[in-house]
């Protein structure tokens, strides 16, 4: 679903953020480790039917590979996920990890970033 959202509207990341946030809440806060229903989560945040159906669309695999190869071009192949690529008019930079078990408070976030 996220690949479909990214492919159809690459500059609008809010639905992707909402999708990942809902998955994270289900997994971490509701302790639902094995029974997550992606369709229920997609409906909860208001995703359209085409996006929901994209979860089974293998034609998006090549798009995902292209996106992953792009991200890895900034970090190398020996990193985990997530990978974030920041771009502006003059430069691009890739960052990876860490995976957090909870959202840090403001000071913890600053400390982690630094």
VOPAGU-2260 file (C-alpha; in pm, 1 decimal, decimal comma):
REM VOPAGU-2260
SITE   aa  ch    i         X         Y         Z
SITE  UNK   A    0       0,0       0,0       0,0
SITE  UNK   A    1     280,0     240,3      86,6
SITE  UNK   A    2     446,1     169,6    -248,9
SITE  UNK   A    3     125,6     258,4    -430,6
SITE  UNK   A    4      93,5     580,6    -232,1
SITE  UNK   A    5     457,1     668,8    -300,1
SITE  UNK   A    6     428,5     589,5    -670,6
SITE  UNK   A    7     105,2     780,5    -728,7
SITE  UNK   A    8     195,2    1087,5    -521,1
SITE  UNK   A    9     568,3    1092,6    -436,7
SITE  UNK   A   10     563,5    1435,1    -270,6
SITE  UNK   A   11     273,4    1366,2     -33,7
SITE  UNK   A   12     396,6    1149,6     253,1
SITE  UNK   A   13     118,4    1207,4     506,9
SITE  UNK   A   14     -85,9     895,0     419,1
SITE  UNK   A   15     231,9     685,8     433,9
SITE  UNK   A   16     316,2     830,0     775,0
SITE  UNK   A   17     -37,1     760,3     897,8
SITE  UNK   A   18     -21,8     404,5     764,3
SITE  UNK   A   19     309,6     328,0     935,7
SITE  UNK   A   20     195,9     501,0    1255,5
SITE  UNK   A   21    -117,4     283,5    1273,7
SITE  UNK   A   22      86,5     -32,8    1210,3
SITE  UNK   A   23     329,6      71,7    1484,7
SITE  UNK   A   24      48,8     144,5    1733,0
SITE  UNK   A   25    -111,3    -191,5    1662,4
SITE  UNK   A   26     219,1    -375,2    1701,9
SITE  UNK   A   27     373,4    -186,5    1993,6
SITE  UNK   A   28      86,9     -34,4    2190,6
SITE  UNK   A   29    -180,4    -298,9    2135,5
SITE  UNK   A   30      77,8    -579,4    2153,2
SITE  UNK   A   31     -68,2    -731,2    1838,5
SITE  UNK   A   32     244,2    -898,6    1704,6
SITE  UNK   A   33      97,9   -1153,4    1464,1
SITE  UNK   A   34    -260,6   -1070,2    1370,1
SITE  UNK   A   35    -234,4    -722,8    1215,4
SITE  UNK   A   36    -495,7    -671,5     943,7
SITE  UNK   A   37    -361,3    -423,2     686,5
SITE  UNK   A   38    -704,1    -371,0     528,3
SITE  UNK   A   39    -858,6    -269,8     862,3
SITE  UNK   A   40    -574,7     -25,5     922,4
SITE  UNK   A   41    -605,9     118,4     571,1
SITE  UNK   A   42    -980,2     167,4     613,6
SITE  UNK   A   43    -925,7     324,7     956,0
SITE  UNK   A   44    -711,5     601,9     806,3
SITE  UNK   A   45    -936,4     646,4     502,3
SITE  UNK   A   46    -727,5     501,4     220,8
SITE  UNK   A   47    -908,8     447,0    -108,6
SITE  UNK   A   48    -992,4     107,5    -256,3
SITE  UNK   A   49    -719,3     121,5    -524,0
SITE  UNK   A   50    -454,5     177,2    -258,8
SITE  UNK   A   51    -586,6    -107,3     -45,1
SITE  UNK   A   52    -588,3    -346,1    -342,8
SITE  UNK   A   53    -226,2    -249,6    -414,1
SITE  UNK   A   54    -113,4    -457,1    -114,5
SITE  UNK   A   55    -126,3    -763,8    -340,6
SITE  UNK   A   56       2,6    -595,1    -658,8
SITE  UNK   A   57     330,1    -763,2    -751,6
SITE  UNK   A   58     380,7    -513,0   -1033,9
SITE  UNK   A   59     488,2    -267,0    -762,6
SITE  UNK   A   60     786,5    -487,5    -673,6
SITE  UNK   A   61    1005,4    -327,7    -942,5
SITE  UNK   A   62     910,6      18,5    -814,2
SITE  UNK   A   63    1004,8     -85,5    -459,9
SITE  UNK   A   64    1338,0    -222,8    -580,7
SITE  UNK   A   65    1411,2     102,6    -764,1
SITE  UNK   A   66    1326,5     306,6    -452,2
SITE  UNK   A   67    1539,6      82,0    -231,3
SITE  UNK   A   68    1833,4      93,5    -473,6
SITE  UNK   A   69    1808,0     473,8    -475,2
SITE  UNK   A   70    1816,0     490,7     -94,5
SITE  UNK   A   71    2102,9     241,6     -73,4
SITE  UNK   A   72    2304,8     452,1    -318,3
SITE  UNK   A   73    2341,6     705,3     -34,5
SITE  UNK   A   74    2419,3     462,8     246,2
SITE  UNK   A   75    2574,7     151,4      95,4
SITE  UNK   A   76    2440,4    -203,4     119,6
SITE  UNK   A   77    2543,7    -277,2     477,2
SITE  UNK   A   78    2267,3     -86,4     656,0
SITE  UNK   A   79    1924,6    -166,2     789,7
SITE  UNK   A   80    1602,4      24,0     757,6
SITE  UNK   A   81    1455,1     273,9     771,9
SITE  UNK   A   82    1662,9     476,4     528,9
SITE  UNK   A   83    1580,0     843,2     495,0
SITE  UNK   A   84    1716,8    1051,2     207,4
SITE  UNK   A   85    1710,3    1426,3     258,7
SITE  UNK   A   86    1743,4    1643,1     -49,5
SITE  UNK   A   87    1760,8    2013,3    -123,1
SITE  UNK   A   88    1871,8    2225,7    -418,8
SITE  UNK   A   89    2242,2    2167,9    -354,9
SITE  UNK   A   90    2285,7    1830,1    -187,6
SITE  UNK   A   91    2147,8    1491,1     -91,3
SITE  UNK   A   92    2222,6    1286,9     218,5
SITE  UNK   A   93    2113,9     942,7     335,4
SITE  UNK   A   94    2056,9     836,2     696,1
SITE  UNK   A   95    1955,9     498,1     837,8
SITE  UNK   A   96    1802,7     370,9    1159,5
SITE  UNK   A   97    1754,3     361,8    1445,6
SITE  UNK   A   98    1442,6     161,2    1507,3
SITE  UNK   A   99    1261,1     299,3    1809,9
SITE  UNK   A  100    1028,4     108,4    2039,3
SITE  UNK   A  101     839,5     424,6    2133,4
SITE  UNK   A  102     817,0     786,6    2027,1
SITE  UNK   A  103    1075,5     985,0    2224,0
SITE  UNK   A  104     981,3    1302,2    2405,3
SITE  UNK   A  105    1120,3    1627,7    2267,6
SITE  UNK   A  106    1450,4    1621,6    2457,9
SITE  UNK   A  107    1505,9    1251,2    2389,1
SITE  UNK   A  108    1443,8    1317,2    2020,0
SITE  UNK   A  109    1698,4    1599,5    2017,2
SITE  UNK   A  110    1952,8    1385,7    2201,9
SITE  UNK   A  111    1896,3    1095,8    1961,9
SITE  UNK   A  112    1930,9    1320,4    1658,3
SITE  UNK   A  113    2252,8    1472,5    1789,3
